[in-house]
Amino acid sequence: MPEIIFSGPSGRIEGRYHPAKDKGAPIALILHPHPQFGGTMNNQIVYNLYYTFVNRGFSALRFNFRGVGRSQGTFDHGAGELSDAAAALDWVQSVNPEARNCWIAGVSFGAWIGMQLLMRRPEVEGFLSIAAMANRYDFSFLAPCPSSGLFIHGEQDRVAPLREVISVIEKVKTQKGIQIEHEVIPGANHFFDGQVEPLIATVDSYLDRRLGPAPAKEAE
């Protein structure tokens, strides 16, 4: 799990990168929760998503948004963080010029950033949007959504109530040729406390359907 530093719009960005053995392997970019509420690339969901993709042979990158950890800059209410994510995708693509495609996974605030990024990057083939805060951020830009993907939410989410996310998903589902799936984790809150294992199992099941069964796990 090599530590990396790459250039971003506000200076250096700190990340963790795991290159795939196959030069043509797809890319996975994982985006962490809200920087002002303790969100970092070491968030347990982000960490587990990272290795979920690594174990499927992806080149995976997770990183700290500006002002978090050793990443330079200050919180920018989403606009700067979207630029950080674009810079991260640029960097991982630059070291994987033969990559066939890309997936984006975002958690909470990171889900909002990730969905904005996929609207701008046609190479993004799929997405995972976990605990999307549809009650606090505008997701109306997903019309139409250019990629198929999965929304996952906790049944007991009090931060971003389930009904708010469902209303967003129902709008996106009407777009032709795009399949948006939605899973609810019983008993889970916004942070999936004590429920990370069933969350990742749900992600794995979805990726099995989209990509085929995962190969034998690589050593971490």
Accessible surface in RSA format (square Angstrom, percent):
REM  Atomic radii and reference values for relative SASA: ProtOr
REM  Chains: A
REM  Algorithm: Lee & Richards
REM  Probe-radius: 1.40
REM  Slices: 20
REM RES _ NUM      All-atoms   Total-Side   Main-Chain    Non-polar    All polar
REM                ABS   REL    ABS   REL    ABS   REL    ABS   REL    ABS   REL
RES MET A   1    99.75  51.7  53.10  35.1  46.65 111.1  53.63  45.6  46.12  61.1
RES PRO A   2    67.34  49.1  55.81  50.9  11.53  41.9  67.15  55.4   0.19   1.2
RES GLU A   3   108.37  62.2  82.12  62.1  26.25  62.5  25.33  49.0  83.03  67.8
RES ILE A   4    25.88  14.7  19.99  14.9   5.89  14.2  25.79  18.6   0.09   0.2
RES ILE A   5    77.85  44.3  49.10  36.6  28.74  69.3  49.10  35.4  28.74  78.0
RES PHE A   6    10.54   5.3   2.97   1.8   7.56  19.7  10.54   6.4   0.00   0.0
RES SER A   7   100.42  84.9  81.91 109.3  18.51  42.6  40.92  87.1  59.50  83.4
RES GLY A   8    16.37  20.2   0.00   N/A  16.37  20.2   3.33   9.1  13.04  29.2
RES PRO A   9    81.57  59.4  34.58  31.5  46.99 170.8  47.75  39.4  33.82 210.2
RES SER A  10    44.71  37.8  21.11  28.2  23.60  54.4  17.07  36.4  27.63  38.7
RES GLY A  11    29.46  36.3   0.00   N/A  29.46  36.3  25.05  68.8   4.41   9.9
RES ARG A  12   104.38  43.8 100.11  51.0   4.27  10.2  27.44  37.5  76.94  46.6
RES ILE A  13     2.92   1.7   2.92   2.2   0.00   0.0   2.92   2.1   0.00   0.0
RES GLU A  14    11.76   6.7  11.76   8.9   0.00   0.0   0.00   0.0  11.76   9.6
RES GLY A  15     0.00   0.0   0.00   N/A   0.00   0.0   0.00   0.0   0.00   0.0
RES ARG A  16    29.34  12.3  29.34  15.0   0.00   0.0   0.00   0.0  29.34  17.8
RES TYR A  17    19.25   9.0  19.25  11.0   0.00   0.0  16.66  12.5   2.59   3.2
RES HIS A  18    28.80  15.7  28.80  20.0   0.00   0.0  15.50  16.0  13.30  15.5
RES PRO A  19    64.86  47.3  58.37  53.2   6.50  23.6  58.37  48.2   6.50  40.4
RES ALA A  20    19.53  18.0   0.69   1.1  18.84  42.8   2.26   3.2  17.27  45.7
RES LYS A  21   183.95  89.7 148.38  91.0  35.57  84.7 105.15  94.6  78.80  83.9
RES ASP A  22    78.85  55.2  68.56  68.2  10.29  24.3  36.23  85.3  42.62  42.5
RES LYS A  23   157.26  76.7 144.94  88.9  12.32  29.3  95.71  86.1  61.55  65.6
RES GLY A  24    11.95  14.7   0.00   N/A  11.95  14.7  10.12  27.8   1.83   4.1
RES ALA A  25     2.78   2.6   2.34   3.6   0.44   1.0   2.35   3.3   0.43   1.1
RES PRO A  26    17.65  12.9  17.65  16.1   0.00   0.0  17.65  14.6   0.00   0.0
RES ILE A  27     1.89   1.1   1.89   1.4   0.00   0.0   1.89   1.4   0.00   0.0
RES ALA A  28     0.42   0.4   0.42   0.6   0.00   0.0   0.42   0.6   0.00   0.0
RES LEU A  29     0.23   0.1   0.00   0.0   0.23   0.6   0.00   0.0   0.23   0.6
RES ILE A  30     0.45   0.3   0.00   0.0   0.45   1.1   0.00   0.0   0.45   1.2
RES LEU A  31     0.51   0.3   0.00   0.0   0.51   1.3   0.51   0.4   0.00   0.0
RES HIS A  32     0.45   0.2   0.17   0.1   0.27   0.7   0.17   0.2   0.27   0.3
RES PRO A  33    19.09  13.9  19.09  17.4   0.00   0.0  19.09  15.8   0.00   0.0
RES HIS A  34    21.90  12.0  21.15  14.7   0.75   1.9  11.11  11.4  10.80  12.6
RES PRO A  35    21.92  16.0   3.78   3.4  18.14  65.9   3.80   3.1  18.12 112.6
RES GLN A  36   111.88  62.6  80.64  58.9  31.25  74.4  24.80  52.8  87.08  66.0
RES PHE A  37   155.47  77.8 122.00  75.6  33.47  87.1 130.29  79.0  25.18  72.1
RES GLY A  38    66.89  82.5   0.00   N/A  66.89  82.5  40.09 110.0  26.80  60.0
RES GLY A  39     3.75   4.6   0.00   N/A   3.75   4.6   2.80   7.7   0.96   2.1
RES THR A  40    43.86  31.2  43.72  44.3   0.14   0.3  36.60  49.2   7.26  11.0
RES MET A  41     1.81   0.9   1.81   1.2   0.00   0.0   1.81   1.5   0.00   0.0
RES ASN A  42    89.17  61.5  70.11  67.8  19.06  45.9  26.49  63.7  62.68  60.6
RES ASN A  43    41.37  28.5  31.12  30.1  10.25  24.7  11.44  27.5  29.92  28.9
RES GLN A  44    86.86  48.6  78.60  57.4   8.26  19.7  34.28  73.0  52.58  39.9
RES ILE A  45     2.65   1.5   2.65   2.0   0.00   0.0   2.65   1.9   0.00   0.0
RES VAL A  46     0.18   0.1   0.18   0.2   0.00   0.0   0.18   0.2   0.00   0.0
RES TYR A  47    80.22  37.5  80.22  45.6   0.00   0.0  54.13  40.7  26.09  32.2
RES ASN A  48    51.80  35.7  48.57  46.9   3.24   7.8   1.47   3.5  50.33  48.6
RES LEU A  49     0.00   0.0   0.00   0.0   0.00   0.0   0.00   0.0   0.00   0.0
RES TYR A  50     0.00   0.0   0.00   0.0   0.00   0.0   0.00   0.0   0.00   0.0
RES TYR A  51    14.72   6.9  14.72   8.4   0.00   0.0   9.03   6.8   5.69   7.0
RES THR A  52    10.61   7.5   3.61   3.7   7.00  16.7   5.46   7.3   5.15   7.8
RES PHE A  53     0.42   0.2   0.42   0.3   0.00   0.0   0.42   0.3   0.00   0.0
RES VAL A  54     2.67   1.8   2.21   2.0   0.47   1.1   2.21   1.9   0.47   1.3
RES ASN A  55    13.94   9.6  13.11  12.7   0.83   2.0   5.05  12.1   8.90   8.6
RES ARG A  56    27.66  11.6   8.64   4.4  19.02  45.3   5.32   7.3  22.35  13.5
RES GLY A  57    23.98  29.6   0.00   N/A  23.98  29.6  20.16  55.3   3.82   8.6
RES PHE A  58     6.44   3.2   5.51   3.4   0.93   2.4   5.51   3.3   0.93   2.7
RES SER A  59     0.89   0.8   0.89   1.2   0.00   0.0   0.00   0.0   0.89   1.2
RES ALA A  60     0.00   0.0   0.00   0.0   0.00   0.0   0.00   0.0   0.00   0.0
RES LEU A  61     0.00   0.0   0.00   0.0   0.00   0.0   0.00   0.0   0.00   0.0
RES ARG A  62     2.78   1.2   2.78   1.4   0.00   0.0   0.04   0.0   2.74   1.7
RES PHE A  63     1.25   0.6   0.34   0.2   0.91   2.4   0.34   0.2   0.91   2.6
RES ASN A  64     6.09   4.2   6.09   5.9   0.00   0.0   0.00   0.0   6.09   5.9
RES PHE A  65     0.42   0.2   0.42   0.3   0.00   0.0   0.42   0.3   0.00   0.0
RES ARG A  66    20.14   8.5  19.34   9.9   0.80   1.9   0.84   1.2  19.30  11.7
RES GLY A  67    45.70  56.4   0.00   N/A  45.70  56.4  12.61  34.6  33.09  74.1
RES VAL A  68    13.85   9.1  11.11  10.1   2.74   6.6  13.85  12.0   0.00   0.0
RES GLY A  69    65.91  81.3   0.00   N/A  65.91  81.3  30.05  82.5  35.86  80.3
RES ARG A  70   114.73  48.2 108.76  55.4   5.97  14.2  59.24  81.0  55.49  33.6
RES SER A  71     6.21   5.2   0.00   0.0   6.21  14.3   0.10   0.2   6.11   8.6
RES GLN A  72    75.27  42.1  67.69  49.5   7.58  18.1  22.66  48.2  52.61  39.9
RES GLY A  73    33.81  41.7   0.00   N/A  33.81  41.7  15.25  41.8  18.57  41.6
RES THR A  74   109.95  78.2 103.24 104.7   6.71  16.0  76.07 102.2  33.88  51.2
RES PHE A  75    38.70  19.4  17.41  10.8  21.29  55.4  17.41  10.6  21.29  60.9
RES ASP A  76    57.25  40.1  53.64  53.4   3.62   8.5   4.72  11.1  52.53  52.4
RES HIS A  77   139.30  76.1 122.72  85.3  16.58  42.4  81.90  84.4  57.39  66.8
RES GLY A  78     2.01   2.5   0.00   N/A   2.01   2.5   1.35   3.7   0.66   1.5
RES ALA A  79    72.66  66.8  56.96  87.9  15.70  35.7  65.02  91.6   7.64  20.2
RES GLY A  80     4.68   5.8   0.00   N/A   4.68   5.8   4.65  12.8   0.04   0.1
RES GLU A  81     0.00   0.0   0.00   0.0   0.00   0.0   0.00   0.0   0.00   0.0
RES LEU A  82    21.17  11.8  21.17  15.1   0.00   0.0  21.17  14.9   0.00   0.0
RES SER A  83    48.03  40.6  40.65  54.2   7.38  17.0  13.86  29.5  34.16  47.9
RES ASP A  84     0.90   0.6   0.90   0.9   0.00   0.0   0.00   0.0   0.90   0.9
RES ALA A  85     0.00   0.0   0.00   0.0   0.00   0.0   0.00   0.0   0.00   0.0
RES ALA A  86    28.48  26.2  28.48  44.0   0.00   0.0  28.48  40.1   0.00   0.0
RES ALA A  87    18.40  16.9  12.24  18.9   6.16  14.0  15.57  21.9   2.83   7.5
RES ALA A  88     0.00   0.0   0.00   0.0   0.00   0.0   0.00   0.0   0.00   0.0
RES LEU A  89     0.00   0.0   0.00   0.0   0.00   0.0   0.00   0.0   0.00   0.0
RES ASP A  90    74.89  52.5  69.02  68.7   5.87  13.9  26.82  63.1  48.08  47.9
RES TRP A  91    57.17  22.9  51.90  25.1   5.27  12.4  40.34  21.5  16.83  27.3
RES VAL A  92     0.00   0.0   0.00   0.0   0.00   0.0   0.00   0.0   0.00   0.0
RES GLN A  93    46.66  26.1  43.24  31.6   3.42   8.1  21.10  44.9  25.55  19.4
RES SER A  94    78.08  66.0  45.56  60.8  32.52  74.9  49.44 105.3  28.63  40.1
RES VAL A  95    69.93  46.0  42.76  38.7  27.17  65.5  48.53  42.2  21.40  58.0
RES ASN A  96    16.07  11.1  11.15  10.8   4.92  11.8   2.38   5.7  13.69  13.2
RES PRO A  97   114.11  83.2  77.17  70.3  36.95 134.3  83.90  69.3  30.21 187.8
RES GLU A  98   106.08  60.9  89.57  67.8  16.51  39.3  37.80  73.1  68.28  55.7
RES ALA A  99    27.33  25.1   4.91   7.6  22.43  51.0   4.91   6.9  22.43  59.4
RES ARG A 100   153.79  64.6 118.70  60.5  35.09  83.5  67.03  91.6  86.76  52.6
RES ASN A 101    36.42  25.1  31.39  30.3   5.04  12.1  13.36  32.1  23.06  22.3
RES CYS A 102     0.99   0.7   0.99   1.1   0.00   0.0   0.99   2.5   0.00   0.0
RES TRP A 103     0.45   0.2   0.32   0.2   0.12   0.3   0.00   0.0   0.45   0.7
RES ILE A 104     2.32   1.3   2.02   1.5   0.30   0.7   2.18   1.6   0.14   0.4
RES ALA A 105     0.48   0.4   0.06   0.1   0.42   1.0   0.06   0.1   0.42   1.1
RES GLY A 106     1.26   1.6   0.00   N/A   1.26   1.6   0.13   0.4   1.13   2.5
RES VAL A 107     3.18   2.1   3.18   2.9   0.00   0.0   3.18   2.8   0.00   0.0
RES SER A 108     7.63   6.4   7.63  10.2   0.00   0.0   3.61   7.7   4.02   5.6
RES PHE A 109     0.55   0.3   0.55   0.3   0.00   0.0   0.55   0.3   0.00   0.0
RES GLY A 110     0.00   0.0   0.00   N/A   0.00   0.0   0.00   0.0   0.00   0.0
RES ALA A 111     1.48   1.4   0.00   0.0   1.48   3.4   1.27   1.8   0.21   0.5
RES TRP A 112    35.57  14.3  35.57  17.2   0.00   0.0  34.61  18.5   0.96   1.6
RES ILE A 113     0.00   0.0   0.00   0.0   0.00   0.0   0.00   0.0   0.00   0.0
RES GLY A 114     2.08   2.6   0.00   N/A   2.08   2.6   2.08   5.7   0.00   0.0
RES MET A 115     3.04   1.6   3.01   2.0   0.03   0.1   0.11   0.1   2.93   3.9
RES GLN A 116    24.37  13.6  24.37  17.8   0.00   0.0   1.65   3.5  22.72  17.2
RES LEU A 117     1.04   0.6   1.04   0.7   0.00   0.0   1.04   0.7   0.00   0.0
RES LEU A 118     0.59   0.3   0.00   0.0   0.59   1.5   0.00   0.0   0.59   1.6
RES MET A 119    64.63  33.5  35.95  23.8  28.68  68.3  35.95  30.6  28.68  38.0
RES ARG A 120   141.39  59.4 115.06  58.7  26.33  62.7  51.88  70.9  89.50  54.2
RES ARG A 121    39.13  16.4  38.27  19.5   0.86   2.0  15.33  21.0  23.80  14.4
RES PRO A 122   127.35  92.8  94.39  86.0  32.96 119.8 103.09  85.1  24.26 150.8
RES GLU A 123    57.62  33.1  43.70  33.1  13.92  33.1  43.11  83.4  14.51  11.8
RES VAL A 124     4.96   3.3   0.00   0.0   4.96  12.0   0.00   0.0   4.96  13.5
RES GLU A 125    74.22  42.6  62.21  47.1  12.01  28.6  30.02  58.1  44.20  36.1
RES GLY A 126     0.00   0.0   0.00   N/A   0.00   0.0   0.00   0.0   0.00   0.0
RES PHE A 127     1.02   0.5   1.02   0.6   0.00   0.0   1.02   0.6   0.00   0.0
RES LEU A 128     2.28   1.3   0.00   0.0   2.28   5.7   0.00   0.0   2.28   6.1
RES SER A 129     0.71   0.6   0.32   0.4   0.39   0.9   0.47   1.0   0.24   0.3
RES ILE A 130     0.00   0.0   0.00   0.0   0.00   0.0   0.00   0.0   0.00   0.0
RES ALA A 131     0.13   0.1   0.13   0.2   0.00   0.0   0.13   0.2   0.00   0.0
RES ALA A 132     1.23   1.1   0.90   1.4   0.32   0.7   0.90   1.3   0.32   0.9
RES MET A 133    10.65   5.5  10.65   7.1   0.00   0.0   9.42   8.0   1.23   1.6
RES ALA A 134    17.10  15.7   1.02   1.6  16.08  36.6   1.02   1.4  16.08  42.6
RES ASN A 135    59.66  41.1  23.48  22.7  36.18  87.1  11.78  28.3  47.88  46.3
RES ARG A 136   142.24  59.7 107.76  54.9  34.48  82.1  37.46  51.2 104.78  63.5
RES TYR A 137    43.86  20.5  35.99  20.5   7.86  20.5  29.93  22.5  13.93  17.2
RES ASP A 138    97.55  68.3  82.96  82.6  14.59  34.5  44.71 105.2  52.84  52.7
RES PHE A 139     7.99   4.0   0.80   0.5   7.19  18.7   1.48   0.9   6.52  18.6
RES SER A 140    81.52  68.9  57.11  76.2  24.41  56.2  51.59 109.9  29.92  41.9
RES PHE A 141    60.49  30.3  43.53  27.0  16.96  44.1  56.52  34.3   3.97  11.4
RES LEU A 142     4.75   2.6   0.57   0.4   4.18  10.5   0.77   0.5   3.98  10.7
RES ALA A 143    69.22  63.6  42.20  65.1  27.02  61.5  43.07  60.7  26.15  69.3
RES PRO A 144    82.89  60.4  81.06  73.9   1.84   6.7  81.06  66.9   1.84  11.4
RES CYS A 145     1.12   0.8   0.00   0.0   1.12   2.6   0.00   0.0   1.12   1.2
RES PRO A 146    64.79  47.2  35.27  32.2  29.51 107.3  43.95  36.3  20.83 129.5
RES SER A 147     6.38   5.4   3.29   4.4   3.09   7.1   3.41   7.3   2.97   4.2
RES SER A 148    22.15  18.7  19.55  26.1   2.60   6.0   8.07  17.2  14.08  19.7
RES GLY A 149     0.00   0.0   0.00   N/A   0.00   0.0   0.00   0.0   0.00   0.0
RES LEU A 150     0.00   0.0   0.00   0.0   0.00   0.0   0.00   0.0   0.00   0.0
RES PHE A 151     1.47   0.7   1.47   0.9   0.00   0.0   1.47   0.9   0.00   0.0
RES ILE A 152     0.63   0.4   0.00   0.0   0.63   1.5   0.00   0.0   0.63   1.7
RES HIS A 153     0.71   0.4   0.71   0.5   0.00   0.0   0.00   0.0   0.71   0.8
RES GLY A 154     0.01   0.0   0.00   N/A   0.01   0.0   0.00   0.0   0.01   0.0
RES GLU A 155    81.01  46.5  67.24  50.9  13.77  32.8  13.70  26.5  67.31  55.0
RES GLN A 156    68.47  38.3  67.38  49.2   1.09   2.6  24.31  51.7  44.17  33.5
RES ASP A 157     5.45   3.8   0.03   0.0   5.42  12.8   0.00   0.0   5.45   5.4
RES ARG A 158   183.08  76.9 159.18  81.1  23.90  56.9  78.28 107.0 104.80  63.5
RES VAL A 159    40.64  26.7  36.08  32.7   4.56  11.0  38.90  33.8   1.75   4.7
RES ALA A 160     0.00   0.0   0.00   0.0   0.00   0.0   0.00   0.0   0.00   0.0
RES PRO A 161    27.52  20.1  26.98  24.6   0.54   2.0  27.52  22.7   0.00   0.0
RES LEU A 162    41.89  23.3  38.10  27.3   3.79   9.5  38.10  26.8   3.79  10.2
RES ARG A 163   171.19  71.9 160.00  81.6  11.19  26.7  70.23  96.0 100.96  61.2
RES GLU A 164    60.33  34.6  58.05  43.9   2.28   5.4   3.31   6.4  57.02  46.6
RES VAL A 165     0.93   0.6   0.93   0.8   0.00   0.0   0.93   0.8   0.00   0.0
RES ILE A 166    65.83  37.5  65.63  48.9   0.20   0.5  65.83  47.4   0.00   0.0
RES SER A 167    54.42  46.0  46.26  61.7   8.16  18.8  41.36  88.1  13.07  18.3
RES VAL A 168    21.49  14.1  21.28  19.3   0.20   0.5  21.44  18.6   0.05   0.1
RES ILE A 169     1.73   1.0   1.73   1.3   0.00   0.0   1.73   1.2   0.00   0.0
RES GLU A 170    89.50  51.4  84.65  64.0   4.85  11.5  37.31  72.2  52.19  42.6
RES LYS A 171   146.64  71.5 138.85  85.2   7.79  18.5  90.47  81.4  56.16  59.8
RES VAL A 172     2.30   1.5   2.25   2.0   0.05   0.1   2.30   2.0   0.00   0.0
RES LYS A 173    95.08  46.4  74.64  45.8  20.45  48.7  36.06  32.5  59.02  62.9
RES THR A 174   106.87  76.0  72.35  73.4  34.52  82.3  71.53  96.1  35.34  53.4
RES GLN A 175    46.46  26.0  41.88  30.6   4.59  10.9   2.57   5.5  43.89  33.3
RES LYS A 176   203.85  99.5 172.09 105.6  31.77  75.6 123.27 111.0  80.58  85.8
RES GLY A 177    72.59  89.5   0.00   N/A  72.59  89.5  40.32 110.7  32.26  72.3
RES ILE A 178    35.46  20.2  25.63  19.1   9.83  23.7  25.63  18.5   9.83  26.7
RES GLN A 179   131.18  73.4 126.48  92.4   4.69  11.2  37.78  80.4  93.40  70.8
RES ILE A 180     9.69   5.5   0.00   0.0   9.69  23.4   0.00   0.0   9.69  26.3
RES GLU A 181    57.65  33.1  54.16  41.0   3.50   8.3  26.10  50.5  31.56  25.8
RES HIS A 182    46.44  25.4  20.22  14.1  26.22  67.1   5.41   5.6  41.03  47.7
RES GLU A 183    63.23  36.3  61.68  46.7   1.55   3.7   4.35   8.4  58.88  48.1
RES VAL A 184    54.62  35.9  36.62  33.2  17.99  43.4  36.62  31.8  17.99  48.8
RES ILE A 185     6.05   3.4   6.05   4.5   0.00   0.0   6.05   4.4   0.00   0.0
RES PRO A 186    99.30  72.4  92.51  84.3   6.79  24.7  93.15  76.9   6.15  38.2
RES GLY A 187    44.70  55.1   0.00   N/A  44.70  55.1  23.75  65.2  20.94  46.9
RES ALA A 188     0.23   0.2   0.00   0.0   0.23   0.5   0.23   0.3   0.00   0.0
RES ASN A 189    50.11  34.6  48.79  47.2   1.31   3.2  20.12  48.4  29.98  29.0
RES HIS A 190     9.61   5.3   6.92   4.8   2.69   6.9   5.15   5.3   4.46   5.2
RES PHE A 191   116.41  58.2 111.32  68.9   5.09  13.3 114.26  69.3   2.15   6.2
RES PHE A 192     0.02   0.0   0.02   0.0   0.00   0.0   0.02   0.0   0.00   0.0
RES ASP A 193    84.36  59.1  69.43  69.1  14.93  35.3  29.40  69.2  54.96  54.8
RES GLY A 194    78.55  96.9   0.00   N/A  78.55  96.9  44.00 120.7  34.54  77.4
RES GLN A 195    48.51  27.1  48.51  35.5   0.00   0.0   0.70   1.5  47.80  36.3
RES VAL A 196    19.97  13.1  18.55  16.8   1.43   3.4  18.55  16.1   1.43   3.9
RES GLU A 197   147.62  84.8 137.87 104.3   9.76  23.2  55.05 106.5  92.58  75.6
RES PRO A 198    52.45  38.2  46.58  42.5   5.87  21.3  51.56  42.6   0.89   5.5
RES LEU A 199     0.00   0.0   0.00   0.0   0.00   0.0   0.00   0.0   0.00   0.0
RES ILE A 200    23.24  13.2  23.24  17.3   0.00   0.0  23.24  16.7   0.00   0.0
RES ALA A 201    58.71  54.0  47.07  72.6  11.65  26.5  53.03  74.7   5.69  15.1
RES THR A 202    27.73  19.7  21.92  22.2   5.80  13.8  11.42  15.3  16.30  24.6
RES VAL A 203     0.00   0.0   0.00   0.0   0.00   0.0   0.00   0.0   0.00   0.0
RES ASP A 204    49.44  34.6  49.44  49.2   0.00   0.0  17.27  40.7  32.16  32.1
RES SER A 205    52.36  44.2  47.26  63.1   5.10  11.8  27.43  58.4  24.93  34.9
RES TYR A 206     2.21   1.0   2.19   1.2   0.02   0.1   0.72   0.5   1.49   1.8
RES LEU A 207     0.00   0.0   0.00   0.0   0.00   0.0   0.00   0.0   0.00   0.0
RES ASP A 208    57.33  40.2  49.24  49.0   8.09  19.1  14.85  34.9  42.48  42.4
RES ARG A 209   133.41  56.0  94.41  48.1  39.00  92.9  76.89 105.1  56.52  34.3
RES ARG A 210    79.76  33.5  49.27  25.1  30.48  72.6  27.61  37.7  52.15  31.6
RES LEU A 211    72.33  40.3  34.11  24.4  38.22  96.1  41.35  29.0  30.98  83.4
RES GLY A 212    24.30  30.0   0.00   N/A  24.30  30.0  20.25  55.6   4.06   9.1
RES PRO A 213   119.80  87.3 101.69  92.7  18.11  65.8 101.75  84.0  18.05 112.2
RES ALA A 214    46.56  42.8  22.98  35.5  23.57  53.6  23.15  32.6  23.41  62.0
RES PRO A 215    79.84  58.2  61.69  56.2  18.15  66.0  74.51  61.5   5.33  33.2
RES ALA A 216    95.70  88.0  66.76 103.0  28.94  65.8  78.31 110.3  17.40  46.1
RES LYS A 217   167.29  81.6 137.78  84.5  29.52  70.3  81.95  73.8  85.34  90.9
RES GLU A 218    44.99  25.8  32.14  24.3  12.84  30.6  23.86  46.1  21.13  17.3
RES ALA A 219    98.77  90.8  67.12 103.6  31.65  72.0  78.05 109.9  20.72  54.9
RES GLU A 220   136.34  78.3  72.61  54.9  63.72 151.7  46.36  89.7  89.98  73.5
END  Absolute sums over single chains surface
CHAIN  1 A     9496.2       7194.3       2302.0       5102.8       4393.5
END  Absolute sums over all chains
TOTAL          9496.2       7194.3       2302.0       5102.8       4393.5
